[in-house]
């Protein structure tokens, strides 16, 4: 990485990532396919995810003294919305199609989500031309997009609320990732690839035609619920020693007092995120 050309402009603003730009262009191509095949909801979810992460990345690339509080609120609102959406829209669908296979699907989704999270940390050390942070987020977004596409492809009558709540974490994830990239001098534009990754797998997977069997659909919806519940719980803001929030607060001599204050914000933000989904459901129901 070349040194800063100017102390006033970050290299993350000056440099553009070819991989990020390529991912964005490919999403444009896939979007045309989605329009031609009537995958309107998947297309909307894909672009909302893209815009949310891109906007979060722009905000995270700037210095912000209130970063810890913003991070907690972003993670909390997103995780609260995701927990509620998974429990309300996916779990009942899975259990209604086939209680046993749906239950096994939920268990498998939770365990596979955990395994992917742990193994992903090891695989992310392989040099793939991406920064470690961007590589991890891209791998996660590709898998999440695949599941979103399968769910909407199997049941197109699902509302947009589920998909929008599921990708609500893209904003705070982009915010946090951009902050880390800025601190390490890496180009924030690399996050354009994980921003586009939801659509890169959601649109093709939505075109798949799966057998219309209750057991299969129950397992699919259960697996999706389990994966997204794991993801939502992984995004629950942790204000404990050694966590991401603590690492930021440790820059201050009053870090312990600051963590105690942020714990209240963490609880409030998750509750409001869940309430927002309930109110949205109540309005459109």
N, C-alpha and C positions, 0 to 999 in steps of 0.2 A: 504494500500500500504506500503510495507516494505521500510525502508530508503535506501538511495544509498549505494551500496556495495563499490563503488569507486567513487571518485570525478571526475575521468576522463571519466567514462562511464555512460551514461544516463540510467535510469531504462527502458526507452522506447526501448533501444536497447537490454538490457538483457532479458526482459520478453517477452513471446510470448502469444498471446491471443488465447485460445482454440476456441472461436467463430470465430475469424478471420481465423484460420487454417481450421476450419470446412467448412466455406463458400468457401474457395479456393478449397478444395477437392470436394465439391458439384458442383462447376463450372466445374471442370474437368470431372465429370460424365455427366453433361448436354452438355458439348462440344462433347463428344462421340455421344450423341443423335443427335446433330446438324450436325455432319459429316455424320451420317448414313442417315439422312433425307434431305441432300443437302442444309441446311441453312447456306451456306458459308458466305454470307454477314453479317448475324446476328452474326455468330461466330466471324468474324473479328472485328466487332464493339464491341462485348462483351470483347474480349481480349485486344483491344486497350484501352478501358476504364479501364480495370484492371491494365494494365501496366502503364498507365498515372497517375492514382491515387497512385499506389504503388511507382512510381518514385517521384511524388510530395511529398509523405509522407516521403520518405528517405531524400529528400532535406530539408523539413520543420522541421525534427527532429534535425537538426544541427543548432547551433547558427550562425546567419547571420546578420551582422550589416546593410545590405542593404535590409532587409526583407520588409519594407514598399514599396519601389520602385518595388521590385520583385512581391509583392502581387498585386499592382495596374496593372502592366503590364500583369500578368497572368490572372487576372479577366477581364481586358479590351480586350485582344486578344480573349479570349474565348467568352465573351458576344457579341463582334462585329461579330464574326464568326457565333454564334448561331442566332442572329437577322437576319442576311443576309440569312442564310440557310433556316430558317423557312419561311421568306418572299418570297424567290425565289422558293423553292422546295415543300413546303407544302401548302401555301396559294393558288397558282394558281391551284394545283391539286384539292383542296377542292372546289374552285369556279367553276372549269371546270366541275366537276361531278354534282354539284347541287348548284347554287349560294345562294339560301335561306338557305338550310340545312347546306351548308358549312359555311355561315356567322353565323348562330346560333351556329355551332360547335366551331368556333373561339371565340365567346363571352363566350360560356360555358367553354372552356379551360382556358381562361384568368381568369374567376371568380373562377373556381374550383382550379386553381393553387394558386390564392391568398388565398382562404379559407383553402387549405391544408397547406399553409405556416403559416397562423395564428394559426389554430387549432393544427398544429404539434408542435408548441412551448409549448402548454399546455399538450399535450399527452406525450411529451418527458420527462416530470417529473416523469412518471411512471417507476419504476425500472424494467428493462428488462434484467439486467445483462450486459448492455453496458453503457459506458460513455455517457453523454448527447450529446456531439458533434458527436460521432460515431452513436448514435441512430438516430439523426436527419438526418444525411447524408445517412444512410442506408434506412430509410423510403422514402426519396426523390429518391434514386437510384432505389429502387424496383418499384416505380410507373413510373419513366421515362423509365425503361427497358421494362415494360409491354407495354407502348405506342409504343416504338421503334419496339418491336416484332409484334404488331398489324399492324403497318404501312408497315413494310417489308413483313409481311405475306400476306397482302391485295394486295400489288403491288411489287412483287419481282424484277421487272425490274428497280426499283429505284437504282441509283448509290450509291457507298460507300461514296461519298463526303458528302451527307446529314448526314448519321449516324456518320461519323467521326467528322464533325463539331459540331453535337449535343453533343457528349461526350467530346468535347474539354475542357469543364470546369472541368473535373475530375482531371486534373493535378493541377491547382491552388487551387481547393477545397481540395485536399489531402495535398497540401503544407500548406494551412492556418490551416486545422484541425490538422495536425501533430504539428504545432507550438503551438497551444493551448493545445494539449495533453501533449507536452513536458513541457510546463510551469506549468501544474497541476500535473506532475509526473505520468501520466497515460501511459500505453503501446501503442505506436504508431501502433503496429501490429494489434490492434483492427480494424484499417482502412482496413485490408484485406477483411473484410466482406462487407462494402459498395463498395469496389473496385470490388468485384465479383458480387454485387447485380444486376447490369445491366443485365448481362448474365443469372442470376438465374430466372429472369422474362421474359426477351426478348426471350429466346429460347423456353420456353413452349408456350408463347402467339403467337409466330410466327407459331405454329402448328395448331392454331385454324382456322377453316374454317367458315368464315362469309358469309352471303348472298351477292351475287354479285348484289346489287341494287345501282343505282347512289345516291339516297338520303342517304342511310346508309354509303356508302363510303365517300360521301361528308362531312357528319357529323363527321366521324372518322378522316379524314384528317384535317378538320377544328379544331376539338378538340385537335388533336396533335399539330397543329400550335399554337393554343392559349396557351396550356400548355408550350410549348418550348419558345414562345415569353415572357411569364411571367417569366420563369426561366432565360432567357437571360437578361431581364431587372433587375431581382433581383441580377444578377451578375455584373451589371454595377458598376464599382468602385466608391464608394461614399467617397469623400474626405471632408466630412462635419463634424462639431463638433458632437461628440458622436458616430460616426461610428467606424467600426473596424480599419480602417486606422488611425483615430484620436487617438484611444486608444493606438496604438503602438507608434505613434509620441508623445503622451503626456508624454512619458518617457523622452523626451528631453525638455529643457527649450526653445527651438526655434521651438516648435511644430506648431505654427500658420504659421510661415514662411515656414516650411517644407510642410504643407498642400497646401499652395499656389503653391509651385513648383510641387507637385504631381498632382494637377488638370490638368496641361498641359500634364503630362504623361498619365493621364486617358483619355483625349480626343484623344491623338495621338494613344494610344494602341487600342481603340475601332475602330478607323478609319482603322488602319492597319489590324486588325482582319477581318473587312468587306472586305477590298481590297484583302486579301489573298483568301477568298472564291470566289470572282469575278474572280481573275486570274486563280484559279484552275478550275473553271467552263469554262472559256474561252479556256483553254488549252485542256480540255477533251471533250468539246462540238463539 
